[in-house]
Amino acid sequence: MKRFKWMWISVFLSITLLTACSGNTITEEDSAEGSTDEAEEEIPPAEETEWSYTGETGPDQWDTLHPEYLTCAEGQEQSPIDIDLAKVKLDETLNDIEINYQPTAFTLENTGHTIQLNDPTGSNTIIVEGEEYSVQQLHFHIPSENAIDGQFFDMEGHIVHNNENGDLAVLGFMIEAGEENKTLAEAWSKMPEEKTEEDVELDNLINLHDLLPEDLTTFRFSGSLTTPPCTEGVNWLLLEEPISYSQEQIDTFGEIFSPHNHRTPQPLNDREVHTH
């Protein structure tokens, strides 16, 4: 009997020890997997990341909102800039911009950050130093983003183009209070006050050339997008002569995007601004 008794005790202890070891191993693996799951936080796509022009998601914080926005803080050729006229360099080798705009059925969108006119045709182009760029969209900022000798304008418009390689060129124009801008009268009357899910159709065709001043002399510099992800390598062409909108038109836009929708000027660093 004693022999059988010790045998059962021995078996019992062996099973207990095996179970305990097995249990500890599983618990440690589960714990490790749990820690890994907790450590691996899913990063949403950049385009789904909320950003704004004020507060905790404003321009000073853009680089902290998503890894793809780091250029907003670390880039060396960021836009907008404050153009110091005394340092602008005359370059007589630059060619005039060749503008090939025509009446087009643009659609109207409130992106949540600006009012945007979208061109679905690809038929409006500019040629800059032999390179052709097609219009993608036109949007606005209040007040202006770029400044000239520290002076900001009431608004600024950006006509965004790209070429067949995907390189960007932005033709910018300053806006000051004055006469009503009839070219955008219909668009302004239908301007959505909230972010749109679908574009608003316009009845009248718009020729972007009618938005530009008579003098097409530009300041030219390398820059970036003025919104996240602040991508650099953008060819900037800022028209020197401003155009006018009525104060009512300016106020209508300003009421939707109060208090503002602009990024302040960024360091010029080693860049030069040229004119012709």
C-alpha positions in Angstrom: 0.0 0.0 0.0 2.7 2.4 0.9 4.4 1.8 -2.5 1.1 2.6 -4.4 0.5 5.6 -2.2 3.9 7.2 -3.0 3.4 6.4 -6.7 0.1 8.4 -6.8 1.7 11.2 -4.9 4.6 11.3 -7.4 2.2 11.3 -10.4 0.1 14.0 -8.8 3.1 16.3 -8.2 4.4 15.7 -11.8 1.1 16.7 -13.3 0.8 19.7 -11.1 4.3 21.0 -12.0 3.7 20.4 -15.7 0.4 22.2 -15.6 1.9 25.1 -13.7 4.8 25.5 -16.2 2.5 25.2 -19.1 0.2 27.8 -17.6 3.0 30.2 -16.9 4.3 29.9 -20.5 0.9 30.6 -22.0 0.3 33.6 -19.7 3.7 35.1 -20.7 3.0 34.7 -24.4 -0.5 36.1 -24.1 1.0 39.0 -22.1 3.6 39.6 -24.8 1.0 39.5 -27.6 -1.2 41.9 -25.7 1.7 44.3 -25.2 2.5 44.2 -28.9 -1.1 44.8 -29.8 -1.2 47.8 -27.5 2.1 49.2 -28.9 1.0 48.9 -32.5 -1.4 51.8 -32.8 -3.1 52.1 -36.2 -2.2 55.4 -38.0 -5.1 56.7 -40.1 -4.4 57.8 -43.7 -3.0 61.4 -43.9 -6.0 62.5 -45.9 -8.3 61.5 -43.0 -6.3 63.4 -40.4 -8.1 66.5 -39.1 -6.2 69.8 -39.4 -7.3 73.4 -39.2 -6.0 77.0 -39.0 -6.4 77.5 -35.3 -5.8 75.8 -31.9 -4.5 72.3 -31.3 -4.7 71.4 -35.0 -3.5 74.7 -36.4 -0.4 75.4 -38.4 2.0 75.3 -35.5 0.9 71.8 -34.8 0.5 70.3 -38.3 3.8 68.3 -38.1 2.5 66.6 -34.9 -0.8 65.4 -36.4 0.6 62.8 -38.8 4.0 61.4 -39.8 3.4 62.5 -43.4 3.1 66.1 -42.1 6.7 66.4 -40.7 7.7 68.5 -43.7 5.5 71.3 -42.4 8.1 71.8 -39.7 11.3 70.3 -41.1 11.1 71.5 -44.7 13.5 74.2 -45.9 11.4 75.6 -48.8 8.1 76.2 -47.2 5.3 78.5 -48.4 4.0 81.1 -48.0 6.8 83.7 -47.7 7.2 87.4 -47.1 8.8 88.9 -50.2 11.4 91.5 -49.4 11.4 93.8 -52.5 14.9 95.0 -51.8 16.2 91.4 -52.2 14.2 90.4 -55.3 16.6 89.6 -58.1 15.9 90.7 -61.7 16.4 87.9 -64.1 16.0 89.0 -67.7 16.4 85.4 -68.9 13.0 84.4 -67.6 10.3 84.1 -70.2 6.7 85.5 -69.8 4.2 82.9 -68.7 2.1 81.7 -71.7 -1.5 81.4 -70.5 -4.0 79.3 -72.4 -7.2 79.6 -70.4 -10.7 79.3 -72.0 -14.3 79.4 -70.9 -14.8 76.2 -68.8 -17.6 74.5 -66.8 -16.0 74.6 -63.3 -17.7 73.0 -60.3 -17.8 74.5 -56.8 -16.7 72.8 -53.6 -16.4 73.7 -49.9 -13.4 71.5 -48.8 -13.9 72.4 -45.2 -10.8 74.6 -45.4 -11.5 76.8 -48.4 -13.8 77.4 -51.4 -12.5 75.6 -54.5 -13.3 75.7 -58.2 -12.5 72.3 -59.8 -11.6 71.9 -63.5 -12.5 68.5 -64.8 -11.4 69.2 -68.3 -7.6 69.5 -68.2 -7.9 71.9 -71.1 -6.6 75.0 -69.3 -2.9 75.3 -69.3 0.1 77.6 -68.7 3.6 77.2 -70.1 6.5 78.2 -67.8 10.0 78.1 -69.2 8.9 75.6 -71.8 7.0 73.3 -69.4 3.3 72.8 -69.8 1.1 72.6 -66.7 -2.7 71.9 -66.6 -5.2 73.6 -64.2 -6.5 71.4 -61.5 -8.3 73.8 -59.3 -8.6 77.4 -57.9 -9.0 78.2 -54.2 -8.8 81.2 -51.9 -7.3 82.3 -48.6 -8.3 85.2 -46.2 -6.2 87.2 -45.6 -3.4 86.6 -48.2 -0.8 84.0 -47.3 2.1 85.5 -49.0 3.1 89.1 -48.1 5.0 91.8 -49.9 7.3 93.9 -47.7 5.3 92.7 -44.7 2.0 93.8 -46.3 -0.8 91.3 -46.4 -3.7 91.7 -48.8 -7.4 91.1 -48.1 -7.4 87.8 -49.9 -5.3 85.6 -52.1 -6.2 83.2 -54.9 -4.2 80.1 -56.0 -4.6 78.5 -59.4 -3.0 75.0 -58.9 -1.5 73.3 -62.0 0.4 70.1 -62.6 2.4 68.7 -65.5 2.5 65.1 -66.8 5.1 64.2 -64.2 2.9 65.4 -61.4 5.1 68.5 -60.6 3.1 71.4 -59.3 3.0 75.1 -60.3 0.8 77.6 -58.5 -0.2 80.9 -60.1 -1.1 83.2 -57.2 -2.8 86.5 -57.2 -3.5 89.1 -54.5 -7.0 90.5 -53.9 -7.8 93.9 -52.5 -11.1 95.6 -51.7 -12.5 97.5 -54.7 -14.9 96.8 -57.5 -17.1 93.7 -57.6 -15.5 90.8 -59.4 -18.2 89.8 -61.9 -16.3 86.7 -63.2 -17.0 84.9 -59.9 -20.4 86.5 -59.2 -22.3 83.3 -59.7 -19.8 81.2 -57.8 -20.0 83.6 -54.9 -23.8 83.6 -54.9 -23.8 79.7 -54.6 -20.9 79.4 -52.2 -21.6 76.5 -49.8 -21.4 77.5 -46.2 -20.6 74.0 -45.0 -18.3 71.2 -46.3 -19.8 69.7 -49.4 -20.2 66.0 -50.2 -20.8 66.7 -53.9 -19.7 69.6 -56.1 -22.1 72.4 -56.9 -22.8 72.8 -60.6 -22.5 76.3 -62.1 -24.6 77.6 -64.9 -22.1 79.9 -66.4 -18.7 79.1 -67.9 -15.6 80.8 -66.3 -12.5 81.9 -68.1 -9.7 82.1 -65.5 -7.9 84.7 -67.7 -10.6 87.2 -66.7 -9.5 86.9 -63.0 -5.9 88.0 -63.8 -4.5 91.5 -63.8 -3.3 93.1 -67.1 0.3 93.0 -66.0 1.4 89.4 -65.7 4.8 90.1 -64.2 5.4 87.5 -61.4 7.6 86.9 -58.4 9.1 83.4 -58.9 10.4 81.1 -56.2 10.6 77.5 -55.1 8.1 76.6 -52.4 5.6 74.1 -51.1 1.9 73.5 -50.6 0.6 75.9 -47.9 -1.5 73.1 -46.4 -0.6 69.6 -45.0 1.4 67.7 -46.1 3.3 70.8 -47.1 5.0 69.0 -50.0 7.9 70.9 -51.4 9.1 71.3 -55.0 6.3 73.5 -56.0 7.0 76.1 -58.7 5.5 79.4 -57.3 4.5 82.2 -59.6 3.0 85.1 -57.7 1.5 88.0 -59.8 2.8 91.3 -58.7 -0.3 93.3 -59.6 -3.4 92.7 -57.4 -7.0 92.4 -58.6 -10.1 93.6 -56.8 -13.2 92.0 -55.2 -16.0 94.1 -53.6 -15.9 94.3 -49.8 -19.1 92.4 -49.8 -17.5 89.5 -51.7 -14.6 89.5 -49.3 -16.9 89.6 -46.3 -19.0 86.7 -47.7 -16.0 84.5 -47.9 -14.7 85.7 -44.5 -17.9 84.8 -42.7 -17.6 81.2 -43.8 -13.9 80.9 -42.9 -13.8 83.0 -39.8 -11.4 84.0 -38.3 -9.1 83.1 -41.2 -7.8 80.3 -43.4 -4.2 81.2 -44.1 -0.8 80.0 -43.0 1.7 82.7 -41.9 4.9 83.3 -43.9 7.7 80.8 -43.5 11.5 81.3 -43.4 13.1 82.0 -46.8 16.3 80.2 -45.8 18.7 80.0 -48.8 16.0 80.7 -51.5 16.0 83.6 -53.8 13.0 85.4 -55.3 13.2 86.4 -59.0 11.3 88.6 -61.3 11.7 89.6 -64.9 
